[in-house]
Amino acid sequence: HVKLGYHYLIRNALYFFAVPLLLVLFSAEVGTLRRNNLWSSWEKPTFDVVSLLSVSGLVGCIACVYYICSPRAIYLVEFACYKPSDEFRVTRDYFMSHSRDSGLFDDNSLEFQRKILERSGIGEHSYFPGAILASPPRLTMKEARAEAEMVMFGALDELFEKSRVRPKDIGILVVNCSLFNPTPSLSAMIINHYKMRGNIMSFFNESLS
């Protein structure tokens, strides 16, 4: 809730500061006028160029600041999350036992894995790659690419079906993965698999952001 409140405050900061300022200026201006002055101003209006330019400039500055600071609208058409089959679903205790029996990790590595499982939010039952659950584990580039294809294509197939968007209609593709950076890239794998158009703008981000 604090994060949402902070985001709302920053997003609407211009309104919070501009509206009270305009009310103060308007109140100060009205406070200097008496009833007779208001009636005479209505009877004989005067044209003050300096005041008009000042007000116009202030309104223009506020409009420019609002246009620059206002966030761009982003429309989420649809989303999809890949869910593997139950053959990849195991308990955390089973995974730790499997890692211990593999003989690939020492006590420090096993303790680190246990802390990661407890603090990362992974549930008591979760999904793990088939290559990791194999005995012995199949830690090869081929298995890593197969895992990436299974996750990406599984999610994208569902996404295209739900959104009714054709792969050739996509103009920009952004793929983010901080753990696996093959050649060709993951974005290239998606483009080639779905036969996307040749002029698509493709970006692959391998950072943790």
N, C-alpha and C positions, 0 to 999 in steps of 0.2 A: 504493500500500500504506500509506503514511503517513496519507493522508486516511481510509482505511477503518479503520486502527487508532485514530486519534483519535476517529472517530465511535463505534466500539465502546467506547472508554474512557469517553466522555461518557455514552453510553447506559446503561452498566452501572456508573457511578460509585457509585451507592447500594450495590450489592453489595460493591464493593471496600472501602468504608469501614465499612459496617454489620457485615459478618460478622467482620472482625478485632476490632472494638470489642466485639461480643457475646462472642467467644472470650476476650478479655482480662478482661472483667467476670466471666464464668463461671469462668475459671481463678483469679482473685483470690478469688472467693467460696469455691470448693472448697479453695483453699489454706489458708484460715483454719480449716477443719474437720479434726479428727482422726478416727481410726477410732472412738474411743469416742463422740465427739460425733455422728457419723453414726448409730451404733447407737442412741444415746439419742433422737435426733431421730426415728428410725423407730419406736422403742418408744412414745414419748410426743410425738406431733406437736403443735406449737403453731401458733396462728393469729395471724400478725403482719399486722395491717391495714395498717400503714404500708408495709411491704415489698411487700405484695400490690398496693396502689394505685400504688406507685412503678413496679413492673414492668409493671403494666397500662398506666399512662400512657406508659411508654417504648415498649412494643409498639404502642400506639395511634398515637404520634407517628411511629414508623417506618412504620407502615402508611399513614398520611396522606401522608407525604413520598413514599413509593413510588407511591401512586396519582396524586399530582400530577405527579411527575417522569417517570413511565413514559410512553413514547410511545404514541400511538394507533395501532392496527393499520390499515393501508391495504392493500386488496386490489386488485391489478391484474388485471382480468378478461381483457383482451386489448389489443393495440396494433397499429397499422398505420402504415406509412411509405409516402408516395406516391413512386412511381418513374415519371418521365415516359417518353415514347416516345423512341426513338433519334434522331428528327429534331431534338431539342433538345440532343443530346450533341456537344460540340465540345472541342477542346484549348484549353489556356490560351494558347498562341501564337496560335491562330486568333482567340480573343476579343480579345487585345491588338491584333492586326492590324486586326480589325474596328472596335475603338474608335478606333484611329488614323485609319483611312480615313473614319470618319464625320464628322470635322472638328468635333466638338462639344467636344473636350477639348484643353487645352494640354499642354505637356510636364510641368508639375507634376502635373496631374490624372492623366496617363497613368502617371507614376512612382508615384503613390499607389495607383492600381489594381494595378500590378504587385506592389507590396509586400503589398497586401491578399491577392492571389491566392497569394503565396508563403507568407504567415504564417498564413493562416486555416485551413489544413489541407485546402483544396480539391485534389483529385487532378489529375493531368495531363489526364485526360479527365473532364469533368463536364457537368452540365446547366444550361442558361441559359434564361431566358424567351424565347419566340418573338418578342415585341415588341422585345427587345434585339438579337436576332440578325438582325432584318429590316434591309433596306437601302433607305432610311434607317430608323433606329430609330423605332418608333411609341410615343412617350412620351406617352400620353394616359390619362385616368382610366378610359376604357372598357377599354383593354388591361390596366390594373392590376387592375381588378375581374375581368376574364376570367382573369387569371393566378391570383388568389386563389381563385376558384371552382374552377378546374381542380385546384389543389393540395388544397384543403379537401375538396371533394366526392369527389375520387379516393381520398383516404385514408379518408374516412368510409364510402364505399361498401364498401371492403374490410373496414373495421372491423365494420360491421353484419353483413356476410356471415360473418365468422369468429366473432364472438361470439354470433350468433343473437339479438341484442337489437334490439327494434323501436324506431324513433325516438320513438314515443309513450310508451315506457316510461321515457324519460330525464327525471329531475326537475331536474338541475342541469347547466348548460352553461357551461364556462369556456373562453374563447378568448384567446390571447396573441399579439400581433403588434406589434412596435416600429417597423415601417417603413411601415405602411399603415393609415390610420385613416379609412375612408370613412363616409359617411352615406347610408343606414342602415349600422350597424356590421356587422362580419363575423359576430358571433354572431346578429344579426337575419337575415342572409343564410342562415345554416345553418337557423335555425328555420323560415323561410318555405319554404326548398327542400324540407325533409323533413317539413313539415306537423306539427311537434312540438306538444305539447299547450299550451294557452293559459296554464296556471299554472306553466310552467317557470321556474326561477330562472336568469337569464342574466347572465353577467359577461363584459365585454370589457376586457382589460388591455393597454394600449398602452405600458407602460414596458419597460425593458430587463431587468427581473428575470425 
